Amino acid sequence: MALEPVDSILFLETPGKTTHTYELRRADFQKRIQQQLKKQRSLKTIPPNIA
């Protein structure tokens, strides 16, 4: 993934204000992406009686 050099991502609720922030660590972000990709793959299974 292209985020290897990144340690974490900070989300600011209000731009420029650091009072309400959420930090997402790279490892957690990658795990969430993998979970979403697995969900999408499982939803795209082709039924055996498609013909």
C-alpha positions as CSV (number, residue, x, y, z in Angstrom):
1,M,0.0,0.0,0.0
2,A,1.2,3.5,-0.7
3,L,0.9,4.5,3.0
4,E,4.0,2.6,4.2
5,P,5.9,5.8,5.1
6,V,2.9,7.2,7.0
7,D,2.5,6.4,10.7
8,S,-1.0,7.7,11.1
9,I,-3.7,10.0,9.6
10,L,-5.3,12.8,11.7
11,F,-8.9,13.8,10.9
12,L,-9.9,17.2,12.1
13,E,-13.6,17.9,12.8
14,T,-13.1,21.6,12.1
15,P,-10.3,22.6,9.7
16,G,-7.5,24.4,11.5
17,K,-8.7,23.5,15.0
18,T,-7.0,20.7,16.8
19,T,-9.5,20.4,19.7
20,H,-11.6,17.6,18.1
21,T,-9.3,15.2,16.2
22,Y,-9.4,11.5,15.4
23,E,-6.1,9.6,14.8
24,L,-6.2,6.6,12.6
25,R,-3.0,4.5,12.7
26,R,-1.7,3.0,9.5
27,A,-2.1,-0.6,10.7
28,D,-5.7,0.0,11.7
29,F,-6.5,1.8,8.4
30,Q,-5.0,-1.1,6.4
31,K,-7.0,-3.6,8.4
32,R,-10.2,-1.8,7.8
33,I,-9.5,-1.6,4.1
34,Q,-8.8,-5.3,3.9
35,Q,-12.1,-6.0,5.8
36,Q,-14.0,-3.9,3.3
37,L,-12.4,-5.6,0.3
38,K,-13.2,-9.0,1.7
39,K,-16.8,-8.0,2.2
40,Q,-17.1,-6.8,-1.4
41,R,-15.5,-10.0,-2.7
42,S,-17.9,-12.2,-0.8
43,L,-20.9,-10.2,-2.1
44,K,-19.8,-10.8,-5.7
45,T,-19.9,-14.6,-5.6
46,I,-21.6,-16.0,-8.7
47,P,-24.6,-18.3,-8.0
48,P,-24.1,-21.9,-9.2
49,N,-27.4,-21.9,-11.1
50,I,-26.7,-18.7,-13.2
51,A,-27.1,-20.5,-16.5
